[in-house]
Amino acid sequence: MLHYQIEFDDYHQHLVHVTLRFLANPTQVLSLPTWIPGSYLIREFSKHIESVRAYDESGRVLKIQKFEKNKWRLFNTDHEFITVEYDVYAYDLSVRGAYVDQNRLYVNPACACLGLDGQEEKEIEVELFLPDELKHFQLATGLASKSLVKGRYTLKAKNYAELIDAPFELAEQTRFSFNAEGITHEFVVSGQHAMNAERMQQDIEKICATEIKMFGSAPFANYTFMTMATGNSYGGLEHPNSTSLITPRSDLPKVDEPVEPSEDYQRFLGLCSHEYFHSWLVKFIRPENLVNYDLNKESYTTLLWVFEGFTSYYDDLILLRSGVVSQESYLKLLKTQIDRYLQNPGRHVQTVAESSFDAWVKFYRQDENSNNAGTSYYNKGCLVALCLDLGLRLRGSSLDALMRKLYENAQKGVQVHERTIVELCNELTGDNWIEQINHLINTVDELPLDQLFPEFGLSYSLKNDKSLPFGMKVVDKPEGVLIQQIRRDGAAAQAGLSANDVILAIDGLKASEKLLAQYAKCKETFTIFAFRRDELMQFEVQAGETGLTTVELKVEDQTKADAWLKA
């Protein structure tokens, strides 16, 4: 068994002290992942490792040498029992890293626990030691755990892969337990908040039960939701039997939360629904090449439109099916997804399969040109899932049936390859789907939403809401109007303006967002003065708004709509 001891005495300096004890191979290599499963970006966690030291059983200092960015080598250990110690700087307030201070001790082992090459399948024990002043903290984790002494916890993992895919949190927590379809769930919230716990439990229990029923069973024996409430941070990361969430505290249900959840609360429920769904689709049902992934380098796939896109389709649909939100609210959520797609000029440049493959270099590195150059495998993948669901239903099946097939296959050890979705659509309907699916994922042609919605009792129409003057997304700043993004097809871009320019004046008047909107409606041509870096520049702009396309969805035949919306 490998033994990790993690101490938090230096939490004021945001340091975690790790001691690793093991029986070493003759020439033992230790390494730290460069990325964390479920988040497709090389994150270079090893940059936070400090002062690595090694000792033999008698306390003699051993040579340990770093030879790659995330790897260390021990020499001439001759199967000795070795101790390795190091510090980890833990000040990443996200769901992917480690963060410690006087209020919260949070660790993803992927960024803190060095692994041993050749010993990845050994059982692991992790002991957590809290300083006296933090011994009242409670523990939340998906790992098996116990505590025999206050302020000291022991965690168990079957192997290194399980360890690095199971974060833990120690903090003052609001928590409750509930049972969904015979499975015990823990819901934990830390950080300052005023959550209506009774309402939260009522809604999350319905969501969990609905997802388990959809698949017929769950690939976990228990489940833990870990939520950090903050001022404005947002995100989530899935794990086999837990999820780590971070949310604005205003998104949590309030004491007087209305029967129909507020938009803020709907956003949080959607996040919970999304990450929970990943326990099936990502953690259990996987792309073939991510079954045994290489944590030292990128593992490419063109299938994130399935794994993130399908999940994004179901996260809001589950809210409707569980009775947590109304049909009207669901259609608003769906409209938001469609509007985001229609307002993304990059959909004409990049396919959703290409977007999946490029996740490692593009999705987590958004810049001022991202909207022009690419599409989101979350957003377009969601709408591809919608098209497949409606198309399958027209042929007597559904995406629900396809999801259950994926789950059944995974239980037999058969995972997802490039042809799987086509093959299952063929099997479920008796038709050949290769051309239709190729159109959805490998071209930049528009999705056939206008053809599919009327078949299910919904009218689908587009309009221009004229809310993007000259194709610019701008914000007022003390120094002027900052251009955050600019559409290539807009009047501003045609005049030569660029993202990060700061507009000072319009026809000699002090610039503001309000003034820009007025000029978009009233003037034919006008002069803009703007700073690019520290250089003052002049631009002649031809008036005429570059509007945003938005969709209107209306239920015209409720019976037909129910055939889709009510599963």
Residue pairs with C-beta under 8 A, 6 or more apart in sequence:
1 122
1 123
1 124
1 125
2 20
2 21
2 22
2 116
2 119
2 122
2 123
2 124
2 125
2 160
3 20
3 21
3 22
3 124
3 125
3 126
3 127
4 18
4 19
4 20
4 113
4 124
4 125
4 126
4 127
5 18
5 19
5 20
5 21
5 126
5 127
5 129
6 16
6 17
6 18
6 19
6 107
6 112
6 126
6 127
6 128
6 129
7 16
7 17
7 18
7 19
7 129
8 16
8 17
8 100
8 105
8 128
8 129
8 130
8 131
8 134
8 170
9 17
9 131
10 16
10 17
10 87
11 100
11 101
11 102
11 105
11 131
11 134
12 101
12 102
14 89
14 90
14 91
14 99
14 100
14 101
15 50
15 87
15 88
15 89
15 90
15 100
16 87
16 88
16 90
16 98
16 100
16 107
16 112
17 85
17 86
17 87
17 88
18 85
18 86
18 87
18 88
18 112
18 113
18 114
19 83
19 84
19 85
20 30
20 83
20 84
20 85
20 113
20 114
21 81
21 82
21 83
21 84
22 81
22 82
22 84
22 116
22 119
23 79
23 80
23 81
23 82
24 74
24 77
24 79
24 80
24 81
24 82
24 116
25 77
25 79
25 116
25 117
25 118
25 119
26 76
26 77
26 78
26 79
27 73
27 74
27 75
27 76
27 77
28 73
28 74
28 77
28 82
28 116
28 117
28 118
29 71
29 72
29 73
29 74
29 116
29 117
29 118
30 64
30 71
30 72
30 73
30 74
30 84
30 114
30 115
30 116
30 117
31 68
31 70
31 71
31 72
31 114
31 115
31 117
31 296
32 45
32 46
32 49
32 70
32 110
32 111
32 113
32 114
32 115
33 45
33 70
33 110
33 111
33 115
33 164
33 295
33 296
34 42
34 43
34 44
34 45
34 46
34 69
34 70
34 295
34 296
34 297
35 41
35 42
35 43
35 295
35 298
36 43
36 45
36 96
36 108
36 110
36 111
36 164
36 237
37 110
37 164
37 165
37 290
37 293
38 237
38 238
38 239
38 278
38 282
38 283
39 96
39 237
39 364
40 298
40 304
40 359
40 360
40 363
40 364
41 359
41 360
41 363
41 364
41 365
42 297
42 298
42 360
43 96
43 97
43 111
44 69
44 70
45 70
45 97
45 110
45 111
45 112
46 69
46 70
48 88
48 89
48 90
48 92
48 98
48 111
49 86
49 87
49 88
49 114
50 86
50 87
50 88
50 89
51 85
51 86
51 87
52 64
52 66
52 72
52 84
52 85
52 86
53 61
53 64
53 84
53 85
53 86
54 61
54 62
54 63
54 64
54 74
54 82
54 83
54 84
54 85
55 61
55 62
55 82
55 83
55 84
55 85
56 62
56 77
56 80
56 81
56 82
56 83
57 80
57 81
62 74
62 75
62 77
62 82
63 74
63 75
64 72
64 73
64 74
64 84
65 72
65 73
65 75
66 72
67 73
70 296
72 114
74 82
74 84
84 114
86 114
88 98
88 111
88 112
90 97
90 98
90 99
90 100
90 106
90 107
90 112
91 99
91 100
92 98
92 99
92 111
93 99
93 228
93 230
93 233
93 246
94 233
94 235
94 246
95 108
95 167
95 235
95 236
95 237
95 244
95 245
95 246
96 108
96 111
96 237
97 108
97 111
98 106
98 107
98 108
98 111
98 112
99 106
100 106
100 107
102 133
102 134
103 171
103 172
103 190
103 191
104 169
104 170
104 171
104 190
104 191
104 228
105 130
105 134
105 137
105 169
105 170
105 171
106 167
106 168
106 169
106 170
106 171
106 228
107 167
107 168
108 164
108 167
108 244
109 126
109 163
109 164
109 166
109 167
109 168
110 164
110 165
110 295
113 126
113 163
113 164
115 160
115 164
116 122
116 160
119 160
120 159
120 160
120 161
121 159
121 160
122 159
122 160
123 156
123 157
123 158
123 159
124 156
124 157
124 158
124 159
124 160
124 162
124 163
125 154
125 155
125 156
126 143
126 154
126 155
126 156
126 157
126 163
127 152
127 153
127 154
127 155
128 139
128 152
128 153
128 154
128 155
128 168
128 170
129 151
129 152
130 137
130 151
130 152
130 170
131 151
132 151
134 151
134 170
135 150
135 151
136 172
137 151
137 170
137 171
137 172
138 170
138 171
138 172
138 173
138 175
138 188
139 145
139 147
139 153
139 168
139 169
139 170
140 168
140 169
140 170
140 171
140 173
140 175
140 186
140 188
140 224
140 226
141 155
141 166
141 167
141 168
141 169
141 224
141 226
141 242
142 166
142 167
142 222
142 223
142 224
142 239
142 240
142 241
142 242
143 155
143 156
143 157
143 162
143 163
143 166
143 168
144 155
144 156
144 157
145 153
145 154
145 155
145 156
145 168
146 153
146 154
147 153
147 154
148 154
153 170
155 168
157 163
157 166
162 240
164 295
165 239
165 240
165 283
166 239
166 240
166 241
166 242
167 226
167 237
167 239
167 242
167 244
169 188
169 190
169 226
169 228
169 244
171 190
171 191
172 190
173 188
173 189
173 190
174 188
174 189
174 190
174 193
174 195
174 197
175 186
175 187
175 188
175 189
176 186
176 187
176 197
176 200
176 201
177 184
177 185
177 186
177 187
178 184
178 185
178 187
178 201
178 204
178 205
178 208
179 185
179 205
180 205
180 208
180 209
180 212
181 208
181 209
181 212
181 213
181 218
183 208
183 212
183 218
183 220
183 221
183 222
183 223
184 222
184 223
185 204
185 205
185 208
185 222
185 223
185 224
185 225
186 222
186 223
186 224
186 225
187 200
187 201
187 204
187 224
187 225
187 227
188 224
188 225
188 226
188 227
189 195
189 227
189 228
189 229
189 252
190 226
190 227
190 228
190 229
191 228
191 229
191 230
191 249
192 229
192 249
193 229
193 249
193 252
194 249
194 252
194 254
194 255
195 229
195 249
195 252
195 253
196 252
196 253
196 254
196 255
196 257
199 253
199 257
200 252
200 253
203 253
203 261
203 269
203 322
203 324
204 225
204 269
204 272
206 322
206 323
206 324
207 269
207 272
207 273
207 276
207 318
207 319
207 322
207 324
208 223
208 276
209 322
210 318
210 321
210 322
211 273
211 276
211 277
211 280
211 314
211 318
212 218
214 318
214 321
214 400
214 403
214 404
214 567
215 280
215 403
215 404
215 407
216 404
216 407
218 279
218 280
219 240
219 279
219 280
219 283
219 284
220 240
220 241
220 279
221 241
222 241
223 241
223 242
223 276
223 279
224 241
224 242
224 243
225 242
225 243
225 245
225 272
225 276
226 242
226 243
226 244
226 245
227 245
227 246
227 247
227 252
228 244
228 245
228 246
228 247
229 247
229 248
229 249
229 252
230 246
230 247
230 248
230 249
231 248
231 249
232 248
233 246
233 247
233 248
234 246
234 247
234 248
234 251
234 267
234 271
235 245
235 246
236 243
236 244
236 245
236 246
236 271
236 272
236 274
236 275
237 243
237 244
237 275
238 275
238 278
238 279
238 282
238 283
239 283
240 279
240 283
240 284
241 279
243 272
243 275
243 276
243 278
243 279
245 271
245 272
245 275
247 268
247 271
248 264
250 264
251 264
251 265
251 267
251 268
252 265
252 268
253 261
253 265
253 268
254 262
254 265
257 265
260 325
260 326
260 329
261 269
261 324
261 325
261 329
266 319
266 325
266 329
266 333
269 319
269 324
269 325
270 315
270 316
270 319
270 333
271 315
273 314
273 315
273 316
273 318
273 319
274 311
274 312
274 315
277 311
277 314
277 315
277 318
278 307
278 311
280 403
280 407
281 306
281 307
281 310
281 311
281 403
281 406
282 307
282 311
284 407
284 410
285 307
285 406
285 407
285 409
285 410
285 415
285 416
286 307
286 410
286 415
286 416
287 301
287 303
287 307
287 415
287 416
287 417
288 415
288 416
288 417
289 299
289 300
289 301
290 299
290 301
291 415
293 299
298 360
300 357
300 360
301 356
301 357
302 353
302 354
302 356
302 357
302 418
303 356
303 416
303 418
304 355
304 356
304 359
304 377
304 381
305 352
305 353
305 355
305 356
305 377
305 380
305 381
305 384
305 441
306 381
306 416
306 421
308 377
308 378
308 381
309 352
309 377
309 378
309 379
309 380
309 381
309 382
309 383
309 384
309 385
310 381
310 382
310 385
310 399
310 403
312 337
312 378
312 379
312 381
312 382
312 385
313 381
313 382
313 383
313 385
313 386
313 389
313 399
314 385
314 403
316 325
316 330
316 333
316 334
316 337
317 330
317 565
319 325
319 329
319 330
319 333
320 326
320 327
320 329
320 330
320 565
321 565
321 566
321 567
325 333
327 555
327 561
327 565
330 565
331 553
331 555
334 386
334 553
335 550
335 551
335 552
335 553
337 379
337 382
337 383
338 383
338 449
338 551
338 553
339 548
339 549
339 550
339 551
340 376
340 379
341 347
341 375
341 379
341 380
341 383
341 447
342 462
342 548
342 549
342 550
342 551
343 548
343 549
343 550
344 371
344 375
344 376
344 379
345 371
345 372
345 487
345 488
345 489
346 370
346 371
346 372
346 373
346 374
346 375
347 375
347 380
347 444
348 444
349 372
349 373
349 374
349 375
349 444
350 358
350 373
350 374
350 375
350 444
351 375
351 441
351 442
351 443
351 444
352 375
352 377
352 380
352 381
352 384
352 440
352 441
353 441
353 442
355 362
355 363
355 374
355 375
355 376
355 377
355 380
356 377
356 381
358 374
359 377
362 370
362 374
363 376
363 377
368 484
368 485
368 486
368 499
368 500
369 499
371 485
371 487
372 487
372 488
380 447
383 447
383 449
384 440
384 441
384 447
385 399
386 449
386 452
387 440
387 447
387 448
387 449
387 452
388 399
388 402
388 421
388 425
388 437
388 440
389 398
389 399
389 400
389 564
390 452
390 453
390 455
390 456
390 564
391 436
391 452
392 398
392 399
392 401
392 402
392 425
392 428
392 429
393 456
393 563
393 564
394 452
394 455
395 428
395 429
395 430
395 431
396 429
397 428
397 429
398 567
400 567
401 428
402 421
402 424
402 425
402 428
405 424
405 427
405 428
406 416
406 420
406 424
409 415
409 420
421 437
422 433
422 434
422 437
425 431
425 433
425 437
426 432
426 433
439 445
440 447
449 460
450 460
453 459
453 460
453 553
454 460
454 556
455 560
456 560
456 561
456 563
456 564
457 555
457 556
457 557
457 558
457 559
457 560
457 561
458 553
458 554
458 555
458 556
458 561
459 552
459 553
459 554
459 556
460 551
460 552
460 553
461 551
461 552
462 549
462 550
462 551
462 552
463 549
463 550
463 552
464 547
464 548
464 549
464 550
465 547
465 548
465 549
465 550
466 520
466 545
466 547
466 548
467 547
467 548
468 487
468 490
468 545
468 546
468 547
468 548
469 516
469 517
469 519
469 520
469 545
469 546
470 490
470 491
470 492
470 497
470 516
470 520
470 541
470 543
470 544
470 545
470 546
471 486
471 487
471 488
471 489
471 490
471 491
471 492
471 493
471 546
472 483
472 485
472 486
472 487
472 490
472 492
472 497
472 516
473 483
473 484
473 485
473 486
474 481
474 482
474 483
474 484
474 503
474 513
474 516
475 481
475 482
475 484
475 513
476 482
476 512
476 513
477 502
479 502
479 531
480 502
480 503
480 504
480 511
480 530
480 531
481 502
481 503
481 511
481 512
481 513
481 516
482 500
482 501
482 502
482 503
483 492
483 497
483 498
483 499
483 500
483 501
483 502
483 503
483 530
484 499
485 499
486 492
486 493
486 497
486 498
486 499
487 493
487 546
489 546
490 546
491 541
491 542
491 543
491 544
491 546
492 539
492 541
494 542
495 528
495 539
495 540
495 541
495 542
496 537
496 539
497 503
497 528
497 530
497 539
497 541
498 532
500 532
501 530
501 531
501 532
501 537
502 530
502 531
503 511
503 516
503 528
503 529
503 530
504 510
504 511
504 529
504 530
504 531
504 536
505 511
505 528
505 529
506 515
506 516
506 519
506 526
506 527
506 528
506 529
507 519
507 523
507 526
507 527
508 527
509 515
511 528
519 526
519 543
520 543
520 544
520 545
521 545
522 543
523 543
524 542
524 543
525 540
525 541
525 542
525 543
526 540
526 541
526 543
527 538
527 539
527 540
527 541
528 538
528 539
528 540
528 541
529 536
529 537
529 538
529 539
530 536
530 537
530 539
531 537
555 561
